[in-house]
Amino acid sequence: MSFDELKARQSVMWGSGPYEELSVHHQGAIDHLLERLGPLAGQELLDVATGTGELARPAAAAGARVTAIDLAPILIETAKRTAASAGLTVTFEIGDAEHLPYGDGQFDIVASTFGVMFTPSHAAAAAELVRVTRRGGRLGLTAWRGDGGVGALLGTMKPFQPPPPSPAPDNPFDWGRKDHVEELLGEHFALEFEEGDAVQVAASGDEMWDLLLRAYGPTKALATALDDTRRRDLEAAVVAFYESHRSGHQIRFSREYLLVTGTRR
């Protein structure tokens, strides 16, 4: 399967559920990144792999002129409706993070929260981040750490996953490693790194599973592809995983992430 074929499948998969119900749980990390990016008023900001626009909206509310792009048409339609309901002006477009349809140095700020990390070719995506950021402009990224909670959750699901496609896409969790980001972007950006934890809270493991199954396209696609027995086994494994993070009357699931900011050289 070519990467273009893989991305076509991903665009459908990511849009298969109400992703906004899950991405709202990322808001603490998004606010963390926006705070580190500094003044936004009047600046041209690009939100790469915007999802349902959780970074794009507060950036627009802060006065930035925001363009936001995502591979999944359904996510873009949701993002448009949500921004319009909030009275915010954002230019939302369908497009590929590995082939951004923008000019060289077009943006003062380029950002991506838990989005660009899922591109099949990290080198191609990084080259585009470099290209569209103006000299002296700012870059801001967040990525889940493979040695954190999200990595452990996906490890729990791994026995139920089909074999990876060939050629295999790059490991998304590599974006959560400082050395990998330095290798991709350090020549072109003066980078700074910080760690954070987007703790997710719920009443039970069953509630967490229901959210994943309803709103997270990859889990929904995986569960749909399994027979009834394997699907029940997957559910039991995921619920037990979440219950192992119980604290008193609630689940408190740590989702550690790497926050990257940089100034374009």
C-alpha positions in Angstrom: 0.0 0.0 0.0 1.4 3.4 -1.0 1.4 6.3 1.5 -1.1 8.1 -0.7 -3.5 5.1 -0.3 -2.8 5.0 3.4 -3.6 8.7 3.8 -6.9 8.2 1.8 -7.9 5.5 4.3 -6.8 7.7 7.2 -8.9 10.6 6.0 -12.0 8.4 6.3 -11.0 6.7 9.5 -10.3 9.9 11.4 -13.6 11.3 10.4 -15.7 8.3 11.3 -16.7 9.5 14.8 -17.5 12.7 16.6 -13.8 13.4 17.2 -14.5 16.7 18.9 -15.8 14.7 21.9 -12.3 13.3 22.4 -10.2 16.3 21.3 -11.8 18.5 24.0 -9.8 16.4 26.4 -6.6 17.8 24.8 -7.5 21.4 25.7 -5.1 21.7 28.6 -2.2 20.8 26.3 -3.4 23.2 23.6 -3.6 26.1 26.0 -0.1 25.2 27.2 1.2 25.5 23.7 -0.6 28.7 22.9 0.8 30.3 26.1 4.3 29.3 25.0 3.8 30.7 21.5 3.3 34.2 22.9 1.5 37.1 21.2 -0.9 36.1 18.4 -2.8 39.3 17.6 -2.5 40.2 13.9 -0.2 37.3 13.1 -0.7 34.7 10.4 -1.1 31.3 12.0 -1.3 27.9 10.4 -2.8 25.0 12.3 -1.6 21.8 10.7 -3.8 18.7 11.1 -6.3 20.8 12.9 -8.8 18.0 13.6 -11.9 19.7 14.7 -10.2 23.1 15.3 -9.4 23.0 19.1 -6.3 25.1 18.6 -7.6 27.2 15.7 -10.5 28.6 17.6 -8.7 30.1 20.7 -5.9 31.3 18.4 -8.5 33.2 16.3 -10.2 34.5 19.5 -6.7 35.9 20.5 -6.6 37.9 17.3 -4.5 35.7 15.0 -5.5 35.4 11.3 -5.9 31.6 11.3 -5.7 29.1 8.5 -6.3 25.5 9.5 -5.9 22.4 7.4 -6.7 18.7 7.9 -6.8 15.5 5.7 -10.3 14.5 6.8 -13.2 16.4 5.2 -15.7 15.5 7.9 -13.4 16.9 10.6 -13.1 20.1 8.6 -16.8 20.4 8.3 -17.2 20.0 12.0 -14.5 22.6 12.7 -16.2 25.1 10.3 -19.6 24.7 12.1 -18.1 25.0 15.6 -16.0 28.1 14.7 -19.0 29.7 13.1 -21.2 29.0 16.1 -18.6 30.8 18.2 -18.6 33.8 15.9 -14.9 33.2 15.0 -13.3 33.7 11.6 -11.0 30.8 10.6 -10.1 29.6 7.1 -10.5 25.8 7.2 -9.2 23.8 4.3 -8.8 20.1 3.3 -5.2 19.2 2.6 -2.2 17.1 3.3 0.5 18.0 5.9 3.1 16.5 3.7 2.1 18.7 0.8 0.9 22.0 2.2 -0.7 24.3 -0.4 0.9 27.5 0.9 3.8 29.7 -0.1 7.3 29.7 1.3 7.5 31.7 4.5 3.8 32.5 4.4 3.1 32.2 8.2 4.3 33.9 11.3 3.3 30.9 13.4 2.9 27.2 12.4 1.4 24.9 15.0 0.1 21.3 15.3 -1.3 19.6 18.4 -1.2 15.8 18.3 -1.7 16.0 14.5 1.4 16.2 12.4 2.9 13.3 14.4 0.6 10.9 12.6 1.9 11.7 9.1 3.4 8.6 7.4 6.6 10.4 6.4 8.0 12.5 9.2 10.8 13.9 7.0 8.2 15.1 4.4 6.0 16.7 7.1 9.0 18.4 8.8 10.2 19.8 5.5 6.8 21.5 5.0 6.8 22.9 8.5 10.1 24.5 7.7 9.1 25.7 4.3 5.9 27.6 5.3 7.4 29.3 8.4 8.9 32.7 7.8 12.4 33.6 9.0 12.1 34.6 12.6 8.6 32.9 12.8 7.5 30.6 15.5 6.8 26.8 15.5 4.8 25.0 18.1 4.0 21.3 18.4 2.7 18.8 20.9 3.2 15.0 20.5 2.3 12.1 22.7 5.3 10.3 24.3 5.7 6.7 23.5 6.9 6.0 27.0 3.8 7.6 28.5 0.2 6.7 29.0 -1.0 6.9 25.4 1.9 4.7 24.3 0.9 2.2 27.0 -2.8 2.3 25.9 -1.9 1.6 22.3 0.5 -1.2 23.5 -2.6 -2.8 25.2 -4.4 -2.7 21.8 -1.4 -3.9 19.8 -2.2 -7.7 20.0 -5.6 -6.9 18.3 -4.1 -4.9 15.5 -3.7 -6.2 11.9 -0.1 -6.4 10.5 1.2 -2.9 9.6 1.0 -1.9 5.9 4.1 -2.2 3.7 5.9 0.1 3.5 5.3 0.8 7.1 4.7 4.5 8.1 7.0 6.2 10.5 6.3 5.7 14.2 4.1 8.6 15.4 5.6 8.4 18.9 9.0 9.3 17.5 7.7 12.9 17.5 7.6 12.6 21.3 11.4 12.1 21.4 13.6 15.2 21.6 16.4 13.7 19.6 14.1 12.8 16.7 12.6 16.3 16.6 16.1 17.8 16.7 17.1 15.6 13.8 14.1 16.7 11.8 14.0 20.4 12.6 17.1 21.5 14.5 18.9 22.7 11.5 16.2 25.2 10.7 14.7 26.1 14.2 16.2 27.1 17.5 14.2 24.5 19.5 13.0 24.4 23.1 11.4 21.4 24.8 9.1 21.0 27.7 7.1 18.1 29.0 3.4 18.1 30.1 0.6 15.8 31.1 -2.9 16.1 29.7 -4.6 14.1 32.5 -7.9 12.5 31.3 -10.6 12.0 34.0 -13.6 9.7 33.8 -15.9 7.8 36.2 -14.9 4.4 34.9 -13.0 2.3 32.4 -16.3 1.6 30.7 -16.8 5.3 30.2 -13.3 5.7 28.7 -13.9 2.7 26.3 -17.2 4.1 25.2 -15.6 7.4 24.3 -12.8 5.7 22.3 -15.3 3.5 20.5 -17.6 6.3 19.6 -15.2 9.2 18.9 -11.7 7.9 18.1 -11.6 6.7 14.5 -8.7 4.3 14.8 -10.3 2.4 17.7 -13.7 2.4 16.0 -12.1 1.0 12.8 -10.2 -1.7 14.8 -13.2 -2.8 16.8 -15.4 -3.0 13.6 -12.8 -5.2 11.9 -12.7 -7.8 14.7 -15.1 -10.7 15.2 -17.4 -10.6 18.2 -15.1 -12.6 20.5 -12.0 -10.6 19.7 -14.0 -7.4 20.0 -15.1 -8.3 23.5 -11.5 -9.3 24.4 -10.3 -5.9 23.2 -13.0 -4.1 25.2 -12.1 -6.1 28.3 -8.4 -5.3 27.9 -8.9 -1.6 27.4 -11.4 -1.3 30.3 -8.9 -3.2 32.6 -6.1 -0.9 31.4 -8.1 2.2 32.3 -9.2 0.7 35.6 -5.6 0.3 36.6 -5.4 4.1 36.6 -8.3 4.4 39.2 -7.8 6.9 42.0 -10.6 6.7 44.5 -14.0 7.3 42.7 -12.5 8.2 39.3 -10.1 7.2 36.6 -7.1 9.6 36.3 -5.2 8.7 33.2 -1.9 10.5 32.7 -1.1 11.3 29.0 2.4 12.6 28.9 3.4 14.7 25.9 6.4 16.6 24.6 5.8 20.3 23.8 8.2 21.8 21.2 8.6 25.4 20.3 11.1 26.9 18.0 12.2 30.1 16.2 12.9 29.8 12.5 16.6 30.6 11.7 
